Structures are given as C-alpha cells and as structure tokens.
C-alpha cells in the first residue's frame, strides 16, 4: 500500500480522535441541535444493552465529533468485470479486504478514476456513514452515523466488529455484523418500547421493505454468478440483468446502478442469513453462546464464499 494512502488514513483517523468530545460535554453544549442530543442520550444505554447481550466492552462511543459532510469515508472497490473476483488489499492485523477507504471524497474519486482506466475491472465508489477500528482506538460517534431510525443498527453493527473479527474474511465479518445488529436492534426496541409498540411495528415494516430489495439483488447476483461460471454469451446476459436491476429501482443514468464491484459489496453485507439463523438456533437463540461459536470458526477464503460450510462442515458442490 502506498505511503500517501496510509498517510491520509492516519491523518483522517487522528483528526476524528482529536476533535471528538466526551458525550457529557456535548450534551451540555447549547449549540448542539436537540435532535443530535436525542440520539447521543441513548448511546450509554445502547452500549450497556449490547454488552449484556454478549458484545465485548470497549471504550468506543463515549465521545462525539461533528463533521461537515454526510459520510465519514468513501469506499472504493473493484472487481473483475466478467467474474465475481474482487481486487484485494492487504493490511497488518486486519488482513485482506476488498476495498479502500478514503477520508476525502476527492481522494476517493481520484483513485476511482485511476482504477476505471482498466477496462477489465468494474469499479464502485460509495459513501460510508460509519466504520470500526476493531477496538484498536476509541471510536467516537460521528455525526454521519446519526441517520434516524438506523442509528441503533449502525452502532450495533460497528460494535460487533470489536467482538468478532476474522482476518481475511470480509464477507463473513460484514454479514455477521449485519445479522447480529438486526437481532440487537429488535431486542433493544422491545426493551425500550415493548413488544406491541408502534416503534417495533415501524421497525418491522422497514425491515420487510428492505428485505424485498435484498432478495431481488441477491437473486440477480446469483444469476450473474451462474452466467460467469458457464461463460456463454456473458456480455449480453450481464447487460440484460443490470438493466433489470435499473428498472426495479427506477434508475435512469448513463451507467448502470450496479456492476460487479457494487454487487460484491452488497453481497458482503447480505450473505449467510440462513446459515447464521441455523447456527443461532444451535445456540438456542442466545447471543452469548452464538458469539462464542462465531469467535472460533475457521475456514479458507474459498469456503467463505459459501457460508453453508459453517453448518455442514462441507462446501457446497457447484
């Protein structure tokens, strides 16, 4: 990895840490909007609840920093244009990941354009409201994390990374975090508002709507995966599926809404729900033993692509 990339990452992280203020100080600051305070007041209770459910206690989310942008970072990823083979980047401690994160949009855009010159790649760039340093630093609450109804889910998702993180296994790590965050969010809403609350009904409605789009996108990914495996009329069939995705989301643009790179990012966060449900059932739907089980899983990168290995002990035959 280049020195310039590592420098921007270090400076960006340092800027957040240096400007972050303790929550109790922020809550007393009259210049902080009331809606921001309403979220920050919830954080200690959310952290305590997450710990009671089995997540590792950390010093993260005891401070807050306001940034003048909607995203804390921008992520750039690339993938073979005719196969789901992502470009990987290797770092100490975290291992290989299929993306690079940038604290400045112009830096991300510059790298996006550089990768786009390679016609054998599909390239994606997306804004990210939150990230985790896996417990290496005391991550602050960043203003970009405060996105209304999804705040609890974002906080639980990022907190899970400090509890379970397996080197070189991005798909497993992100999908597990999304699965556990969903469980914790529902349980937290029930604890705070009750099982027959409007808040819980609204949460279920959001999840149901999101699940429809998730199923459609995952099915599209599987169709493309089969096309790439068979290697027959690939370009035309890929174009047809990407157009179908555009129509589904009502997207009209010069380029498609999704490509291989962005689909791979989607899959990283939305794989293995059935597998995790099965393993959660083995733990009698208790998060503490489930998370302990997840801490000790072991598989190769190829096995990661098919998480059914975690349930059966054997990879699926293709």
N, C-alpha and C positions, 0 to 999 in steps of 0.2 A: 504494500500500500504506500502511496506517495506521501512525502513529508507534508506537502501542502494540505492534503486531505486530513491527515491526523492532526495537524495544527488547527484547522478550522473546527474540528470536532472538540479538541481540548479547550479552545477559546470559547466556543459556544456553551460547553458544559460549565466552564468556570464562570461565565457571565451569569448564568442562571443561579448558580450557587451563591455567588457574591451579592446578588441583588435580592435574593429571597429573604423574606422577613417572617419571624415567628407568627403563627396564626393568631395568638392572643393580641399581638401588636396590631395586626391588620384589622382585627375585629373592632378595635378601639379607634381606628382611623376614620374620621368623619368624611374623608374624601373618597373612600371606597364605596362603590354602589351597593345599595341594600341587597340587590339580587345576588351579588357575589358573596356577600356576608352570609346570606341564607344557605348557600351551598357549603361554605367553609365551616359554618357552625356544626354541620353534620359530620365532618371528617373524623373527629375523635371517636364518635360512636361507630362509624363505619369501620375504622381500624380495629377497635375493640371487638366488634362483631366478627370481623374476618379472622382475628386471632383465635376467638372462641371456636371457630369452625375449622381450625387446623392450619391456618396460614402462619408463616414464620414472622415473629415480631421484628420490625425494623425501625429505624429512625426516620424513614421516609414519611413524607406528607405531614410534617409538623410545621412546615413553612409554606409561604405563598409568594409567587412572583408574577407580576403582570407584564405581559409582553404586548407590543404594538402590532400584532399580527394574529391571524386566526389559527395558524399552525406553528407548533414549536419547531418542527423539522419538515423537510421534504425528502421523500424516499424515491430513489431511482433504482429500477431493476431492469434486467434484460434477460431474454430467453431466446433460444433457437427459434427461428420463425416457422420451422416445419417440424418441430418436436417440442415436447414439454421437458426441455433440458435447460434449467436456469444457469445464468452466469453466477459463479460463487466467489465470495470474498472471504479471506481468512484473517482472523484476528486472534491475539493472545486471549486466553481464558474462555471466550465465547465460542471459539471455533469458526466454522464456515457458516456464512449467512448469504441469502440470495438477493442482497440489496445493499445500497449505501445510503446513509442518512446525512443530510446537509442542513445546517442551521440558517443558511441564507438561500432564498429562493433563486437568486441569480447564479449561485454556485451550482445548485442542482440543475438548473436549466442548461448551463454550460456543459455539464457532464452528460446530460440527456442528449444534447445535440451532437456531442462527440460520439456517443455510442450509436446514435441514429445513422451515422455515416456508413456503418457496417450493415449492408442490406441483408445479411444472413441472420440479423437479430430483430426481434420485436422489442421495443423499449417502452417503459412506462415510468411516469413521474406522478406522484400523488402526495397531497398534504397529509401530515400526521399530527393529531392533536396532543398525543402523549407518548412517552416511551419510558422504559425502565433501565436503570444501570445495574440491575440484578442484585442490588444490595451493596454494591461497591461504594456508592455515595448515598447521601441522604437526599433522595429525590424530593424536590418541592412540588406542591400543587402549582401547575402552570395555568394561566388564565384560559388557554386554549382547551383545557380539559373540561371547562365548565360549559357543557352543551346540553343544558336542560335535563331531560329525562334519562339521558345516557350517562350522567356523571358517575353514578354508583357503579355501573358496569365497567366503565373505563378504569376507575380506581381499583376495583377488584381484579380486573384483567392484568393490569400492570403489577399489582401486588403479588399475584400468583407467580410471576417470573422470579421473584426473590425466594419463593418457596420451592418450586420445581423448575429446573432448567437443565436440559441435557445438551451438552456440547455437540455441535454439528447437526442438530435435529430441529430445524426451524419449523417444519410443518407440525411436528409433534408439539413443540413448545407453544406455538401460537394457537393451535386448535384446542389444546388442553386448557390454556388460559381462557379462551372464549367459552368453553364448556363450563368450567368452574365458575367463571364470572356470572354466567346465566343463572346457575344454581344459587349462588350467593345473593344476587340481586333479588330474586324472587323471595328467598328466605328473609332477607332484610326488610323488604316491603311488608311481608306478612307480620314480622315482629313489630314494625313501626305502626302499620295501619290496620292490620287484621286480615283474616282470610276472606272476608266479604266486603272488602273496601273498594272504593272507586279507583284508588291508586293501583291496586292489583289488577282490576279489570282492564285499566288503561295499559298496564304493562303487558298483559297477555295479548291485547289487541295489537300492540306494536310488534311483539314477537311473532305473532301469526302472520302479519303482513310481510314482515321481513323474511320469514321462512319460505313464503311463496317464491320470492325473488331468488332466494338462496337455492331452492330446489331447481328452479329453471336454469340458473347459471351453472350449477354443478352438473346437470344433465347435458348442457352444452359442452362443458369441459370434457365429459366422458365421451361424447360423440366425436369431438376433435381428437381425443386420445386414441380412439379406435381408428380414425382416418390416418393418423400418423403411423400407427402400427402396421396398417395394411399397405400404406404407400401407393395408393391408387387414386389418380385424379385429385391429388392433395390440394392444390391451389384453388381449384374451382369449388371443392367441397368446403374448404375453410372459409372462403368468401361467403358462401351461402349461409353458413352457421353464424358468422359475425354479423351479417345483415339481419338475420333473425333476432339476434340479441339487440341490435339497434332498434328494431321495430317494437320489441317487447317493452323497452324502456322509453320509447318515444323519442329516440335520439336522432338528431339531424346534424351532421357535421361533415367536414371534408374527409376526416378519417373515422374509423370505427370507434365506438365507445370502448370496446375491449379488444385486446390482442393476446398473444400467448403470455407475454410478461405480466399483464394485469390480471389475467385469469389465474396464473400461477400464484400471484399474491392473494387473490380471492381464496383459492384452494388452501393456502397456508393457514387461513383463519377459519375455514369451514369444512374441515375433513374429520372423519372419525367419530361423529356424534354417536352413531350406532355402537361403535366399538367402546367408546367411553361410557355409554349407558350400560352396556353389558358388564364392564368392569366395576362400575359404580354399584350395580346390583349385587355383584360378588362381595362387595364391601357392605352389603345390607343397607345401601343408600346412606351411608355415613361418610362424611368427607374426611375425617381424620384417618381412618384406615385406607380409604381410597387414595389420598395424597401420599401416604406412606408407600403404597403399592407403586404409585407413579414415580416416586423418587428412585426406585430400584429397577425400572425397566431398562432393557438393553437390546439394541438392535443396530443393524447396519443401515447405511443411507438408503440402499435399495429396499430394505424392509420397511423403512419409514414411509415410502410411497404407498404402501398398503398396510394400514394400521390394524387390519384384521389379524396380523401376526401376533399382536398383543393378547388376543383372545384365544386363538387356536394353537399358537406356537409354531405354525407353519404358514409360509407365504402362499397367497392365492395363486393358482395356476392360470396363466393367461394364454 
